[in-house]
């Protein structure tokens, strides 16, 4: 049921975020599709990681980091918006990547709803019309991790 999907997504994304390492998901991992009662979800990771088809084209990616994994879940119509997460990692400079993302989001017409940033990472929430994007950044041992979660209203 829903709990299984949440656990799989949590394990996939936590494994990528915690390890901060390109080998978090060994080899070419298959894309996985799961059924959520009344909805659907999909995950991709490793060498086959790709953004979900519904990912907004104007959401900027962090420059120089590798896409490690994605998840996309949509609940029942009228109940839940589509939630999609993409996780990127790689060696880099956190403040440069944060500045690049901030500039690119503003260029794309997003406004910052709230933000918290420190030397170790932070969280910024961006909004553009009904689309909301939460960007969480962290740094560990020279590797920067960026997780972008996009919420879009479910198409009726």
C-alpha positions in Angstrom: 0.0 0.0 0.0 1.0 3.6 0.5 3.3 2.8 3.3 5.4 0.5 1.1 5.8 3.3 -1.5 6.9 5.8 1.2 9.4 3.3 2.6 10.9 2.5 -0.8 11.1 6.2 -1.7 12.6 7.1 1.7 15.2 4.4 1.5 16.2 5.2 -2.0 16.5 9.0 -1.4 18.0 8.6 2.1 20.6 6.2 0.7 21.6 8.7 -2.0 21.6 11.7 0.4 23.4 10.0 3.3 26.2 8.3 1.3 26.9 11.4 -0.8 28.7 9.1 -3.1 28.3 8.2 -6.8 28.2 4.5 -6.0 25.2 4.8 -3.6 23.1 2.8 -6.1 25.4 0.2 -7.7 25.4 -0.3 -11.5 22.6 0.4 -13.8 19.6 0.2 -11.5 16.3 -0.5 -13.2 13.5 2.0 -13.2 10.8 0.9 -10.8 7.1 1.5 -11.1 4.8 1.0 -8.2 1.0 1.2 -7.7 -0.3 3.6 -5.1 -4.0 2.9 -4.4 -5.8 5.3 -6.8 -2.5 6.8 -8.1 0.9 5.8 -9.3 4.6 6.3 -8.6 8.0 5.7 -10.2 11.6 5.7 -9.1 14.9 5.8 -11.0 18.4 5.6 -9.8 22.0 4.9 -10.5 23.2 5.1 -14.1 19.6 5.1 -15.4 18.5 8.1 -13.3 16.3 10.5 -15.3 13.9 13.2 -14.4 10.2 12.3 -14.4 8.3 13.2 -17.5 6.1 15.6 -15.6 9.2 17.5 -14.2 8.8 21.2 -15.0 11.4 22.2 -17.6 12.0 25.6 -15.9 13.3 24.0 -12.6 17.0 24.6 -12.7 19.5 21.7 -11.9 22.7 22.3 -9.9 25.6 22.9 -12.2 28.3 20.1 -12.2 26.4 17.6 -10.0 25.3 14.2 -11.1 21.6 13.2 -11.0 21.6 10.2 -8.6 18.0 9.3 -8.2 14.4 10.5 -8.7 11.0 9.6 -7.3 7.5 10.7 -8.6 4.3 9.9 -6.8 0.7 11.0 -7.5 -2.2 10.2 -5.3 -5.9 9.9 -6.0 -7.5 12.6 -8.1 -8.5 15.5 -5.9 -6.5 14.2 -2.9 -2.9 15.0 -3.6 -0.7 17.0 -5.9 2.0 15.2 -7.7 5.2 15.1 -5.7 8.6 14.6 -7.5 12.1 14.6 -6.0 15.4 14.6 -7.8 18.7 14.2 -5.9 22.0 15.4 -7.2 25.5 14.8 -5.7 29.1 15.4 -6.6 32.2 17.4 -5.7 31.6 21.1 -5.6 31.4 24.3 -3.7 28.2 24.7 -1.7 28.0 28.5 -1.8 28.7 28.6 -5.6 26.0 26.0 -6.3 23.5 27.7 -3.9 24.2 31.1 -5.7 23.8 29.5 -9.1 20.5 27.8 -8.2 19.2 31.0 -6.6 20.0 33.1 -9.7 18.5 30.5 -12.1 15.3 30.1 -10.1 14.9 33.9 -10.1 15.6 34.0 -13.9 12.9 31.4 -14.4 10.4 33.6 -12.6 10.3 31.8 -9.2 10.1 33.8 -5.9 11.6 32.7 -2.7 8.9 31.9 -0.1 11.3 31.1 2.7 14.9 30.2 3.2 17.5 29.0 5.8 21.1 28.6 4.8 24.3 27.8 6.7 27.8 26.7 5.8 26.7 23.1 6.0 23.6 23.5 3.8 20.1 24.8 3.9 16.6 24.8 2.6 15.0 27.3 0.2 11.3 27.1 -0.9 10.5 28.6 -4.3 7.1 29.3 -5.8 5.8 30.1 -9.2 2.0 30.1 -9.6 0.8 26.8 -8.3 4.2 25.1 -8.6 6.3 24.8 -5.3 9.9 23.7 -5.2 11.8 22.9 -2.0 15.6 22.8 -2.4 17.6 21.2 0.3 21.4 21.4 0.1 24.1 19.8 2.3 27.8 19.2 2.1 29.8 16.3 3.4 33.5 15.6 2.8 33.8 17.8 -0.2 30.6 16.4 -1.8 27.6 18.6 -2.3 24.1 17.0 -2.2 21.1 18.9 -3.6 17.6 17.5 -3.3 14.8 19.3 -5.2 11.2 18.4 -4.4 8.6 19.7 -6.8 4.9 19.8 -5.9 2.5 20.5 -8.8 -1.3 20.3 -8.8 -2.6 17.0 -10.1 -4.0 17.4 -13.6 -7.7 16.8 -13.6 
